[in-house]
Every structure is written in C-alpha cells, then in structure tokens.
Amino acid sequence: MARLTIRLPDGKYKRLKALARERGTSVNQLVDEMAMLMIAEHDAETRVRMRAERGQGQEQEGLELLDKAMGRASPH
C-alpha cells in the first residue's frame, strides 16, 4: 500500500476530521472514499465519451433504433 502525504490548511483538516468523526471513520478512510468516488466518476465520463465517439455520424440510426424499441413508427 502506498503512503501519501498531503498538506491542507488547518481549517480544512479540522473540518475533515469532524466529518470523519461524525461518520464513525478515520480521515484516512474518508480521503480513500473520496478518491474512489472521483476515480469512478472519471471512469464513467471516459466510458460515455468513448461511446459518444463511436456513435458519431450514426445519430439517425440511433434515433430509428430508439423509435423501434419504444414501439413507435419512425418519423425520421
């Protein structure tokens, strides 16, 4: 496991410490959870961007498939 040293203003550290205490966890675990959320958000954004790039130029086909899936006649 890697060790990370970060510098925070005293006020911010005190607020993190109070938040961790309220949640019944440590500041270390709180920071680990925040990092995991940020990584998950980044991964989701990356997947959406990749799918969007693969679909460029296929908007009409996508709309037709959506209409078909919704049981509607395609107005496009």
C-alpha positions as CSV (number, residue, x, y, z in Angstrom):
1,M,0.0,0.0,0.0
2,A,1.3,3.4,-0.9
3,R,1.7,6.2,1.6
4,L,0.7,9.7,0.6
5,T,1.4,12.9,2.5
6,I,-0.8,15.9,1.7
7,R,-0.8,19.5,3.0
8,L,-4.1,21.0,3.9
9,P,-4.9,24.3,5.6
10,D,-5.6,23.7,9.3
11,G,-9.3,24.7,9.0
12,K,-9.9,22.3,6.2
13,Y,-8.2,19.4,8.1
14,K,-10.3,20.2,11.2
15,R,-13.5,20.0,9.1
16,L,-12.4,16.7,7.6
17,K,-11.6,15.3,11.0
18,A,-15.0,16.4,12.3
19,L,-16.7,14.9,9.3
20,A,-14.8,11.6,9.7
21,R,-15.8,11.6,13.4
22,E,-19.5,12.1,12.5
23,R,-19.3,9.2,10.1
24,G,-17.5,7.0,12.6
25,T,-14.4,6.6,10.4
26,S,-10.9,7.9,10.1
27,V,-9.7,10.9,8.0
28,N,-7.6,8.3,6.1
29,Q,-10.7,6.2,5.2
30,L,-12.7,9.4,4.3
31,V,-10.0,10.5,1.9
32,D,-9.8,7.0,0.4
33,E,-13.6,7.0,-0.1
34,M,-13.4,10.5,-1.8
35,A,-10.6,9.3,-4.1
36,M,-12.6,6.2,-5.1
37,L,-15.6,8.4,-5.9
38,M,-13.5,10.6,-8.1
39,I,-12.0,7.7,-9.9
40,A,-15.4,6.1,-10.5
41,E,-16.7,9.4,-11.9
42,H,-13.7,9.7,-14.2
43,D,-14.2,6.2,-15.4
44,A,-17.8,6.8,-16.1
45,E,-17.1,10.0,-18.0
46,T,-14.4,8.2,-20.1
47,R,-16.9,5.4,-21.0
48,V,-19.5,7.9,-22.0
49,R,-17.0,9.9,-24.2
50,M,-15.8,6.7,-25.9
51,R,-19.3,5.6,-26.7
52,A,-20.2,9.1,-28.0
53,E,-17.1,9.0,-30.3
54,R,-18.0,5.5,-31.6
55,G,-21.5,6.8,-32.3
56,Q,-20.6,10.0,-34.2
57,G,-22.3,10.1,-37.6
58,Q,-24.8,7.5,-36.5
59,E,-27.4,9.7,-34.9
60,Q,-30.1,8.9,-37.4
61,E,-29.7,5.1,-37.0
62,G,-29.7,5.6,-33.2
63,L,-33.0,7.5,-33.3
64,E,-34.5,4.9,-35.5
65,L,-33.5,2.1,-33.1
66,L,-34.9,4.1,-30.2
67,D,-38.2,4.5,-32.0
68,K,-38.3,0.8,-32.8
69,A,-37.5,-0.1,-29.2
70,M,-40.3,2.3,-28.0
71,G,-42.7,0.7,-30.5
72,R,-43.2,3.9,-32.4
73,A,-43.2,4.5,-36.1
74,S,-40.1,6.3,-37.1
75,P,-40.8,9.9,-38.0
76,H,-37.2,10.4,-39.1
